[in-house]
Amino acid sequence: MTNLTKILLSYKISIQQIVDILSSFLPIALAFLIVFILFLVLYHALRLYFLYKSSKEPQSLLELQPLRVTEQNPYTTEQLFSVIHGLAKQQTLLYRFFNIAKNYAFEIVSTKEDGIKYLVRVDSDDAEMLKKTLLSYLPGLSVSKVSDYLDSSKKSSFLNNIELTLSKHFAFPLKKQAALDKHDPIAYLTGNMTKLSNNELISFQLVLSPLKKSKKPEIRYISRLIYSGKDLSSNINSLLNKPFIQPFSWVFKPLFYLLMLPIGLMVFVVSGGNEGPFLNTGKSLKEKTSNPYQEELEKLIKNKLDQPLFSASIRLLLIGDNYQEIKRRERGFISALSSFSNAEYQSIRLAKYPRLKIFSDFNYLLFKNRFLGPLGISILSTSEMSDLFHFPYTKTTKTEDLLKQHSKELPAPLSLKKTDSLDVIFAENNYGGTTTPIGLTKDERRRHVYILGATGTGKSTMLLSMVKQDLDNNKGLCLIDPHGDLIDQVLSIIPDKRLEDVVYFNPDDIGYPMGINLLELTPNLTPNEAIREKEFIAESIISIFHKIYTDKYSGPRMEYILRNTIHTAFTVPDATLFTVYKLLINTSFRKSVIRNLTDENLRDFWKYEFAKAGDYQKVKMISPITNKIGRFLFSPTAKRILEQPKSTVSFDEILNNGKILLCNLSKGKIGEDNSSVFGVLIMAKIQLASLKRARMPQDQRKDFYLYVDEFQNFATPAFAQILSEARKYRLNAILAHQTTSQLEETSLVNVTLANTGTVICFRTANPEDERMILPQFRPYVDSGEISSLPSYHFYMRLGALNPEEPFSGVTVPVNIIDNYNKVNDVIESSRNLYAKKYIQLTPKKIVVENKRRSPIDTNRTNSLLP
């Protein structure tokens, strides 16, 4: 017996009285009913219009690529969906009045070609905000806008679109996944999305719309059940026994209450205000039975209803050429969903609807447009959503074919975001939808730049970008390239106004060799300055020999002999490197030079050490030196440059006047030894010219930029040490090479890093590199991420005055158009200004004269004598 019947009988109200009241109230009720119906029709007509309008608003499909290690716990993901609920709930006042909520779609999609992808479809206006939310949830996550895969996926013969729903009333929760570190059920879903054939596609879709709890009377009803101590299970299950008219209750329920109002008023008068005027017409509720089952159920239901809730359509789309295979995968996927079943409380099952083509086409339309379905809508909490849609927990789950990042993106530091004084820009940082230019200020460049990365990863692109800007900004620079490819590109971008600034050093151009005399001293030096310059030159030459010889042949003994020979050669007018060679092999020439020596130490060396050695000992002592110098004598590329007594290039002028020195030291053209020798030679000359700036006021020292590609070919301990002092001389180095293992001495790496402000690291697979470089980026970069960087991506640590976090970046491509006329003009200008046309000298004809035999030689005849 209903509550209404009890009330009427208790106050002895007859049926005739009820009929009389209703008859007198009927005209008013009909008027109200007509107005009410007209309002409802107008309201829902406008609502349909605005629903259609909102469906046409621009949408963005975002692809999420997780990191190779994802260990977000369920609570963290639950909080993510709480934030998403709040974001989706934000609507205009007009849309809120018509109860129009946003739809967000979360999808896991798999194809053979693209693997398993995580996608989110949102309003374009919310895309940037959602990106920031996702990056807060998982820093380093890649979020990119992509085209809709459904636009081109319906090519196969068979398409199966399945609607899924909760098996019980929505108040009963799915199984809570609280221990992902032991077991992650998402593995079963993704496991059924692997090993696809061509043209096969599987997509698991969750379309969500934030639910306003006040719009759902059942939630208030269940809350009353909990707080009034009623039995939950039976009373909630009774809600499932709804007649077909239930979907239209929004029309009939207000009408019913309107008709019951006069009866309620009568009861209110008769009862003296104890009952009515709004009567409780519901059935009597079953009382609560106190037991552990009821207590647990109450706790689970209350926990779900206390969370933000979503209206959700759960769907599965399968496309392929083989119908049997599609059905097999359907069964496997639905079976995998059983891992979310909560014993007898709740599970996910197939929605019941006619399997007709018209329904299938309609469901595909809903799937493609990411609409909530009119029937079978599930209500899910944020915790349930976090279980159904999250990245695999990598400690317990190894997901095959999942697209993921093997190296994370890191945000740009504040100094890059707020500065507008970058001296050079060569890359950009893309993080969270924000693009930040990456570059260096003038002061940061003075602290030097160290670039590490394997071949083809983007080092040369970065160098080219920096060089181009320096050329355009009238900066002085030197570029040393042991391959020649980078130089060839730079020649095409020389500004016309700087044509005469270019010094193109190409040893392979043997017809027009430049002159570089290793032993040439700067004119007009004071005695003390001359001593210091001689010592520096001697050390530079010794460094060259160390570079091209192993320790076995370039030990202390060779170094000792070479140093004494070089200082002896300084006493010879117009001495060159070949003077050193001549001193060691030509006895008469050596004696003539020693005879004029004033340095007692040098005289003692030649008289008491060198001269006392036997012939075999002398050969053993000098052969490491003469072998290499002798090789240069028979190399046209080396001999024609090193034999000129007067250098045609002034390195002081290059640095102080901001010239452009381009050194094409291609190993393929001039040989590895020659390339190394000339590279070390050029760096030594530049180093010496920078040291001479000590005599120049600091404000007159122009910044000069030294770019060295494949730095390991020319690295010497002397140059690594000078990095610490080069800043005050405005010699700013940009050093690039492939791997730290190429540097023969580990100490060179340590010294270089210690004296380098900015470190940039592209991909490198050498474990030794990671050991040496990773401490520069920890704890923000993990082990294995450097070796997984995509081409043209890098990690960077700025040499700022205040320490900052490292960040990631991608190089900006430089558009180079080959300009052969420009290249020829540059080469010809450099030849005319800094080289000499080589003229082959005709060797003197050697005449062998016959000498008379000595009369005492009785064993020979004199028949040939005149």
Secondary structure, 3 states (H helix, E strand, C coil): CCHHHHHHHHCCCCHHHHHHHHHHHHHHHHHHHHHHHHHHHHHHHHHHHHHHHHHCCCEEEEEEECECCCCCCHHHHHHHHHHHHHHHHCCCHHHHHCCCCCCEEEEEEEECCCEEEEEEEEEHHHHHHHHHHHHHHCCCCEEEEECCHHHCCCCCCEEEEEEEEECCCCCCCCCCCCCCCCCCCHHHHHHCCCCCCCCCEEEEEEEEEECCHHHCHHHHHHHHHHHHCECHHHHHHHHHCCCCCHHHHHHHHHHHHHHHHHHHHHHHHHCCCCCCCCCCCCCCCCECCCCHHHHHHHHHHHHHHCCCEEEEEEEEEEEECCHHHHHHHHHHHHHHHHHHCECCCECEEECCCCCCHHHHHHHHHHHHHCCCCCCCCEEEEHHHHHHHCCCCCCCCCCCCCECCECCCCCCCCHHHHHCCCCCEEEEEEEECCEEEEEEECHHHHCCCEEEECCCCCCHHHHHHHHHHHHHHCCCEEEEEECCCHHHHHHHCCCCHHHHHHEEEECCCCCCCCCCCCCCCCCCCCCHHHHHHHHHHHHHHHHHHHHHHCCCCCCCHHHHHHHHHHHHHHCCCCCCCHHHHHHHHHCHHHHHHHHCCCCCHHHHHHHHHHHCCCCHHHHHHHHHHHHHHHHHHHCCHHHHHHHCCCCCCCCHHHHHHCCCEEEEECCHHHHCHHHHHHHHHHHHHHHHHHHHHHHHCCHHHCCCEEEEECCHHHCCCHHHHHHHHHHHHHCEEEEEEECCHHHCCCHHHHHHHHHCCCEEEECCCCCHHHHHHHHHHCCCCCCCCCHHHCCCCEEEEECCCCCCCCCEEEEECCCCCCCCHHHHHHHHHHHHHHHCCCCCCCCCCCCCCCCCCCCCCCCCCCCCCCC
